[in-house]
Amino acid sequence: LKLFFARRSKVAGCGMEALANRLETLQAQVEELSHKLTSELAQVKAGVTDIKDGLSAPGPARVEWRIENVSYLMKEQSMWSPFFDASGLTDLQLEFNPTGGNMEGYCSLYFWCTPGSTVRYHLFVGDHHRPVETDEFVNPVGQGHCNFCSLEAEHDRSTDSITVGVVIEEVISRPRRGDGITVTPLSVDSVVARSLEVQQNMSVTRVEWRIKNMAERISRTKHGCSLYSPPFTAGGGEKFFWAWAAK
């Protein structure tokens, strides 16, 4: 009987020792994983929130410029937005001309960026967006479009205003306001959501674009000009656009 209990105690002791060793191993793995995640989180935070000396860190940003009293704007004369900072760049500006195009009724919009910069961006007037472009700003010259879109089609008559702007791709900036300028940071969540959207739409093979107010848009669209859809993802690609030529 004594021998039986001795053997049983020895087995129990071996079992407890094995459990203790297993627990110690698991604790070491948890500590290692925690340290790794903490380090990676610190790197992410450093990459998206490092704001220094009033300059925004690289990342996506949407800049809107709301222009009031559109009906009273001087024709064929450019308007300049206040200077603003976004995407780690300074002294940025938008140039808008209500009748700057060589097509009647069309407006112009240009983006002025820090010389020496190469930027991926797209411009918009109201709900009319141009496709993403990549431009190198070598000299202090604005990049944009002379015949951007129909001014009347994007003119909000209820407030007699129009909103124009630029979306600078894949950068983060600190929100900054002044004289009608609003810079809204696009969060890391939005970037992650876009990547997830690409994965979710991997098998998409059919894309439809419904255009509202067709009669009005056709009547205001000049020959040689196109309407552009919002960007979409499909088949593993992103930032596709439909370009539809009404005439």
Residue pairs with C-beta under 8 A, 6 or more apart in sequence:
44 188
47 57
48 57
48 59
48 172
48 188
49 57
49 172
50 57
51 57
51 174
54 85
54 174
55 85
55 88
55 90
56 85
56 86
56 87
56 88
56 171
56 172
56 173
56 174
56 176
56 183
56 185
57 88
57 171
57 172
57 173
57 174
58 87
58 88
58 170
58 171
58 172
59 87
59 170
59 171
59 172
59 173
59 185
59 186
60 87
60 167
60 168
60 169
60 170
60 171
60 172
60 185
60 186
60 190
60 191
61 86
61 87
61 167
61 168
61 171
61 172
61 173
61 183
61 184
61 185
61 186
62 165
62 166
62 167
62 168
62 183
62 184
62 186
63 84
63 86
63 92
63 94
63 165
63 166
63 167
63 168
63 181
63 182
63 183
63 184
64 163
64 164
64 165
64 181
64 182
64 184
65 81
65 94
65 96
65 163
65 164
65 165
65 180
65 181
66 161
66 162
66 163
66 180
66 182
67 73
67 79
67 96
67 161
67 162
67 163
67 164
67 180
68 159
68 160
68 161
68 180
69 160
69 161
70 98
70 151
70 155
70 160
70 161
70 162
71 160
73 79
73 98
75 98
75 99
76 97
76 99
76 100
77 97
78 95
78 96
78 97
78 100
78 108
79 95
79 96
79 97
79 98
80 93
80 94
80 95
81 93
81 94
81 95
81 96
81 179
81 180
81 181
82 93
82 178
82 179
82 180
82 181
83 90
83 91
83 92
83 93
84 92
84 93
84 176
84 178
84 181
84 183
85 91
85 92
85 173
85 174
85 176
85 183
86 92
86 168
86 171
86 173
86 176
86 183
87 119
87 168
87 171
87 172
87 173
88 171
88 173
89 113
89 114
89 117
89 119
90 114
91 114
92 111
92 112
92 113
92 114
93 111
93 112
93 142
94 109
94 110
94 111
94 112
94 164
94 165
94 166
95 108
95 109
95 110
95 111
95 112
95 142
95 144
96 107
96 108
96 109
96 110
96 125
96 164
97 107
97 108
97 109
98 107
98 151
99 105
99 106
99 107
99 151
100 106
100 107
100 108
100 146
101 107
101 108
101 146
101 147
101 148
102 146
102 147
103 147
103 222
103 225
104 222
105 150
105 151
105 152
105 220
105 222
106 146
106 147
106 148
106 149
106 150
106 151
106 222
106 225
107 125
107 148
107 149
107 150
107 151
108 144
108 145
108 146
108 147
108 148
109 123
109 125
109 144
109 145
109 148
109 164
110 142
110 143
110 144
110 145
111 121
111 123
111 142
111 143
111 144
111 166
112 137
112 140
112 141
112 142
112 143
113 119
113 135
113 137
113 143
114 137
115 137
115 138
115 139
115 140
116 137
116 138
117 136
117 137
118 134
118 135
118 136
118 137
119 134
119 135
119 137
119 168
119 169
120 132
120 133
120 134
120 168
120 169
120 170
121 132
121 133
121 135
121 166
121 167
121 168
121 169
122 129
122 130
122 131
122 132
122 133
122 166
122 167
122 169
123 129
123 130
123 144
123 145
123 148
123 164
123 165
123 166
124 130
124 164
124 165
124 166
124 167
125 148
125 149
125 151
125 154
125 162
125 163
125 164
126 149
126 153
126 154
126 155
126 156
126 162
126 163
126 164
127 154
128 148
128 149
128 153
128 154
128 227
128 228
129 228
129 230
129 231
130 145
130 148
130 228
131 228
131 231
131 239
131 241
131 243
132 169
132 231
132 239
133 143
135 143
137 143
147 222
147 225
149 225
150 220
150 221
150 222
151 162
152 220
153 216
153 217
153 220
154 162
155 162
156 162
156 163
170 191
172 185
172 186
172 187
172 188
173 183
173 185
174 183
174 185
175 182
175 183
175 184
175 185
176 183
177 183
194 233
194 238
197 233
197 238
198 233
198 236
198 237
198 238
201 232
201 233
201 234
201 235
202 235
202 236
203 235
204 233
204 234
204 235
205 234
205 235
207 232
207 234
207 240
207 242
209 229
209 242
209 244
211 217
211 227
211 244
217 227
217 246
218 246
218 247
221 227
221 246
221 247
222 247
223 247
224 245
224 247
225 245
225 246
225 247
226 243
226 244
226 245
226 246
227 243
227 244
227 246
228 241
228 242
228 243
228 244
229 241
229 242
229 243
229 244
230 241
231 238
231 239
231 240
231 241
232 240
232 241
233 239
233 240
234 240
